[in-house]
Amino acid sequence: MIVATLALMLLQAPAPPPPACSAPEHNQFDFWVGEWEVTPTGKTNVVANSRIEKLYGNCVVRENWMPLQSAGGGSLNNYVDGRWRQTWVDSSNARVDFVGGLVDGKMVLVGDWKGVNGPGKDAIIRMTYSKNGDGSVRQFGEQSTDFGVTWSTNFDFTYHPKAKPKG
C-alpha cells in the first residue's frame, strides 16, 4: 500500500521547471567563448590574452582580459529582462555597465564610461562584437562625447583563437 501510494505521488508530481538559463537567448554570445590572443584589427602584434568562459549554469559569459603591457580587467555578461548586460571592471577601478543585444547577428552593447578619456572626460561607448569567417571575433569600440550625435573609433581588436597545446 505504501509503495503504491508513493508511486502514485511520483506520477502526479509536477515536472521540475526548466533550468533558469535554458532559453536560446542565453547562447547568443557563445561565439565569444574561448581562449584568445588579441591583436589590433588588421595587425599581427598580440596586445593581450583573453579567456572567455560560460559559467554558472549557462547564465553568464565571463571575460578575463589580460593585456601584456598593463594590468587587466574583466567583465560579467548575462541575458536578463530581455537584454544583454555587461559589467566591466578593471585595475584602474573603472566600472561600466553596458546594455544591448543582437543586431543583425552582432552583439552591440552601449554604456556610459566615466573618465574614459581622462578625469572628467566621459563618453558613451558602443561595442560591437562580430564573429568572422575564420573563427576570430572582432570587438569594435566607438565613442561619443556629444550624447550619441557623432561617433569615433575608440578601439578595434580582433580575438584570434589560441593554438591548442600539442600532446
N, C-alpha and C positions, 0 to 999 in steps of 0.2 A: 504494500500500500504506500509506504513512504517513497519507494523508488518510483512508482507510477506517478505520485504527486510531484516529485522533483522533475521528472521527465516532462510532465505537462507544464510546469512552471517555466522550464527552459524553452519549450516550444512557443510559449506565449510572451516571452521576454522581448521587449523592443530591440531592434537592431541597434548596435552601437552607432553613434554619429560618425560621419567620415572624419578623417584626420583634418585638423584645422587648416592646413595649407595644401590641400589636395586639388584645388581648382587650377585649371590650365594657366591662369594669370600668374600664379606663383612661379612658373617656369619661364616667364618671358625674358628674364635677364640671365638665363643659364648660359647663353653664348659667351658671356664674360668670365665664366668659371674656368679656372686653370692656373697653371704656373707659367709666368710670363717674363720675358726680357722686354724692357720698354725703351723705345728709341723716339727721338723727334720724328714725326712723319716725314718720309722721304729721305731719311738719313740712316746711317748704319751704326752710329755710336750709341752704345747702351748707356742710358742715364739712370735706370732704376730696374729693380726686380719687383714683381708684384705677385702675390698669392691671393687668388680669389676663390673662396670656398662657399659651398652651400651647406648650411648648418641649421640646427635647431628644428628638426622635423620638417625640412623643406621650406621653412618660413623666412630664412634670412640668407642673403648673399653678403659675405664679409670680405672686405679688401684689406690686405696688409701691404701698404706702399713702402718700399724700401729703396730710397734713392742712394746712389753710390757716393755722392758728394755732400750729403747733408742728412740731418735726422729725418725720420719718416712720419707717417701718419696712417690713417685708415678710415674705412667707412663701414657702416652697417646699412644695408638696404633691405627694405621689405615692402610687400604689397599689402596695403591696408586701406579700408574705406574707399576702394575703387581706384586708388592711385599708388604709384610707387613713391616711396620716401627714402631719402638717403641722409644720414647724419655723418658728416665728415669731421674728424678731429685730428689735430697734428701736434708736432713738437713745438710749434710756436704758440700753442694754447688757443689756436683758432678752432672755432666750432661753427659749422654752417649746416643749415637744414635746407635740403633740396626737395622738390616735389615734381612729379611729372608722370610720364608713361610712354607707351609705344606710339610712335608717329611714323607711319609708312615703314614699319619694320625696324625702326631705330629707336633706342631708348633716349628720351630727351628729358633732362632734369634741370630745373631752374631754382636758384636760391640767391639770397641777398648776403654777400660776403663782406662783412665789416672789416675795413682796413686792408683789403686785398692789395691795394696799390700804395700802401703806406699808412701811417697814422692819420685817421680822419678821411681817408680816401677810399670810400666804399664803392662797390659795383654790384650790379646784378650779373650773376654768372649763369650762362646756359651751356650745359654739357650735352653733347650728342655722341652716343656710343653706337657704332655700327660694325657689324660682322663683315669682314672682307672675304672674298672668294678663296684666298689662300689659307684661311683659318685664323688669321690675325684679327685684332679688334682695334678700331680707331676710336680714340677719345678726343673729340674736338671741342675746345672750350672757347666761348666767346664772352665778352664783357660789354656791359652798357653802363655808362655813367650818367645817362640822361633819361633814366626811367624807361628804357626799352625803345626809345626813338631810333637810336643808331647802335650798331654792334661792331666790335672789332675783335680780332683774334687775341685770345689771352694765352692759350697753349694748344698744342696739337701733337698728340702722342699716338704711336702705334704699339700695341701689345703683341709681341711675337711669341708663339708657343715655345717654351723652353724645351731643348732636346732632352729626351728621356735618357737617364744613365744606362749604359750597356752593362749587361751581366745579370 
